Structures are given as C-alpha cells and as structure tokens.
Amino acid sequence: MNEQINNEIIKTPKVKKPKTKRERSPRANRFNFIDAIIIICIVSVLALLYFVYSPLELLGIGTKETNIIYTIKVSGVPSEYASAINTGDVLSDGDGYILGTVASEVEIEPHSIYEYRENEFGSGGIVSMTHPDLVDLIITVSATSEKSADGYRVDGKRIAVEAEYHLLLPKFESKGICISLSEENVREGGAS
C-alpha cells in the first residue's frame, strides 16, 4: 500500500507558480508609428525654440549694424518750439537711451482737430479743422542701429513705426510717435 501512495504522489501533476517578471512579446521592442510621431513633435518644438530664441541673437552675433533714418511726429505744440530744435542735437528718451541725432531742420505742419458738427436737418458728421495756435512738428532722426529679425534697436531701445517715445533734447521735451522708418544705404548715398 505504501507503494500505491508513493505512486499516486509521484503521478500528481505539478502546479506552475506564476512568474514574477512579465515576459515581453518580441513585438513590443520594435519601433512603431507612435514613436515616430513623438520624435517628430520633439524635433519640431526644438526647431521652433531655436528660431524664436536664437542663441546667436541673444549673444549679439546674429545682429548687423546699420544706419537708419526715422521721423517722429510731435502733435499739438506751440510753433515757437520748432526753433528750440537744431540739426545735430542729440535725442534721448526718459530712460537714458541715446536715440540718435536730429538729421535735418524741423518741419512744421498745421495741427488738425476733429469736431462733430450738425447741419440744419439734425444729421451731421466729423469735420477736420486747423487749430489756430498749435502745430505738429516732424523731427527727422539719424541713428546707428543693430538690425535683427525683430527690427531695429538703437542703444538697446527698439525703434518701430507707431511706437511712442519720450523725447529729450537740449531745449525741448515732449512725447512723439514714430511715423516712418527706413534703412540708410550709405553706398548709394540715400535711403533704401
């Protein structure tokens, strides 16, 4: 009987214990379509960062020095102020940036004001009128600037059309708006 029990014990099938490590299928180690999309996205983001925040421009290597001429319009001042601005005066702003030198005589234009006027029928419109006492001054400025992908910088201050500047001259102080900007081409003897 002992032999029978021993034979029965020996013949019982062994129960497999679950393995602690998962076996990977050979397919899981291959490069797939999602991996390619992820790599393309990462490369695109890095290229965008490089072109937006170019390390060459941050170090000043990507900039080019050039001469510019820009005009600033100062609106609504008495005409006597035009004589306070001379050719060759150094122009700076309230933050201490040197914005260039006055390149030519100041131009004087009539200052326009706009007013709503009604006619006899009750309808009306906006009418432009010339102010009798005030004028607009057009100041032409010449400066050496650094040209980069985002525009022109004079002494670290960005110069752009429609930007407002606080102007400081030896005998004049006011706010003005840049109305034109061009790069001066020295070899051709004029603006480009």
C-alpha positions in Angstrom: 0.0 0.0 0.0 2.9 2.3 0.6 3.8 1.8 -3.0 0.4 2.8 -4.2 0.5 6.1 -2.2 4.0 6.8 -3.4 3.0 6.2 -7.0 -0.1 8.5 -6.5 2.1 11.2 -5.1 4.5 10.9 -7.9 1.9 11.0 -10.6 0.1 14.1 -9.4 0.7 17.0 -11.8 2.8 19.8 -10.6 1.2 23.2 -10.3 3.1 26.0 -12.0 3.7 29.1 -10.0 3.2 32.4 -11.7 6.4 34.1 -12.8 7.2 37.4 -11.1 8.6 39.0 -14.3 6.4 39.6 -17.2 7.6 38.3 -20.4 7.6 40.8 -23.3 6.5 39.8 -26.6 9.1 40.2 -29.4 6.8 42.8 -31.0 7.0 45.2 -28.0 10.6 46.0 -28.6 10.1 47.3 -32.2 9.9 50.9 -33.4 6.3 51.9 -34.2 4.3 54.7 -35.7 3.6 56.4 -32.4 7.3 56.6 -31.6 7.9 58.3 -34.9 5.2 60.9 -34.2 6.6 61.6 -30.7 10.1 62.1 -32.2 8.8 64.4 -34.9 7.0 66.5 -32.3 10.1 66.9 -30.1 12.3 67.9 -33.1 9.6 70.4 -34.2 9.4 72.0 -30.8 13.2 72.3 -30.6 13.5 73.8 -34.1 10.8 76.4 -33.2 12.6 77.3 -30.0 15.8 77.7 -31.9 14.3 80.0 -34.5 12.3 82.1 -32.0 15.0 82.4 -29.3 18.1 82.1 -31.4 21.2 81.8 -29.3 23.1 83.8 -31.8 20.8 86.8 -31.4 20.9 86.6 -27.6 24.7 86.8 -27.8 24.5 89.6 -30.4 26.1 87.5 -33.1 23.0 87.4 -35.3 22.7 91.2 -35.5 24.0 93.6 -38.2 24.9 97.2 -37.6 23.3 99.6 -40.0 22.2 103.3 -40.2 18.6 104.3 -40.1 16.6 107.4 -40.6 13.2 107.7 -38.9 10.8 110.6 -38.3 8.9 111.4 -35.1 5.7 113.5 -35.1 5.1 115.7 -32.0 1.4 116.8 -32.2 -0.2 119.9 -30.8 2.6 122.2 -29.6 3.1 125.9 -30.0 5.1 126.8 -33.2 7.8 128.5 -31.1 9.1 125.1 -30.0 10.3 124.4 -33.5 13.1 126.9 -33.1 14.3 125.1 -29.9 15.3 122.0 -32.0 18.5 122.3 -34.0 20.2 120.0 -36.6 22.8 117.9 -34.8 21.1 117.9 -31.4 21.4 114.5 -29.6 18.0 112.9 -29.0 17.5 110.7 -25.9 14.5 109.4 -24.0 13.4 109.4 -20.4 15.1 106.1 -19.7 18.5 107.4 -20.8 18.7 105.7 -24.2 20.5 107.8 -26.9 18.1 107.5 -29.9 20.2 109.4 -32.4 20.8 112.9 -33.7 18.5 115.4 -35.4 19.3 115.0 -39.1 17.5 118.0 -40.6 15.5 121.1 -39.9 12.2 120.5 -38.1 9.2 120.5 -40.4 6.1 122.4 -39.2 2.6 121.1 -40.2 -0.8 122.6 -39.2 -2.4 120.8 -36.3 -5.8 119.4 -37.1 -8.6 118.8 -34.6 -11.8 117.0 -35.3 -15.2 118.1 -34.2 -18.7 116.8 -34.6 -21.0 119.3 -36.4 -24.7 119.1 -37.0 -26.4 120.6 -40.0 -29.9 122.2 -40.1 -31.6 118.8 -40.6 -30.3 117.3 -37.4 -27.7 115.0 -39.1 -24.0 115.7 -39.2 -20.6 114.4 -39.3 -17.0 114.8 -38.1 -15.2 117.9 -39.6 -11.5 118.5 -39.6 -10.4 121.9 -38.5 -7.0 123.5 -38.3 -6.1 124.7 -34.8 -5.0 128.4 -34.9 -2.3 128.3 -32.2 -0.9 124.7 -32.3 1.3 122.9 -34.9 2.7 119.4 -35.4 6.5 119.1 -35.5 8.1 116.5 -37.7 11.6 115.6 -36.4 13.9 113.6 -38.7 16.5 111.5 -36.7 19.6 109.6 -37.9 21.0 106.8 -35.8 23.3 103.8 -35.9 21.2 100.7 -35.1 21.5 97.0 -34.7 19.3 95.2 -37.2 18.0 91.8 -36.2 15.0 89.6 -37.1 12.7 91.6 -34.8 13.6 95.0 -36.1 16.0 97.9 -35.3 17.5 98.7 -31.9 19.3 102.0 -31.2 21.3 101.9 -27.9 19.2 98.9 -26.9 15.8 100.6 -27.4 13.6 99.2 -30.2 12.6 101.7 -32.9 9.3 100.9 -34.6 6.7 102.7 -36.6 3.7 103.8 -34.5 5.6 103.4 -31.3 5.5 106.3 -28.8 8.8 107.8 -27.5 9.5 110.3 -24.7 11.9 112.8 -26.4 14.6 114.7 -24.6 16.6 117.4 -26.5 18.8 120.1 -25.0 16.0 122.7 -25.2 12.9 120.6 -25.8 11.0 117.8 -24.1 7.8 116.1 -25.3 6.2 112.8 -26.5 6.1 111.8 -30.1 5.1 108.9 -32.4 7.4 107.4 -35.0 5.7 107.8 -38.4 8.3 106.5 -40.7 11.5 104.4 -40.7 14.0 103.5 -43.4 17.4 101.9 -43.6 20.0 104.3 -44.9 22.1 102.9 -47.7 25.5 104.7 -47.4 27.0 103.3 -50.6 24.1 104.6 -52.7 24.0 107.9 -50.9 20.4 107.7 -49.7 17.7 105.7 -48.0 16.8 102.4 -49.5 
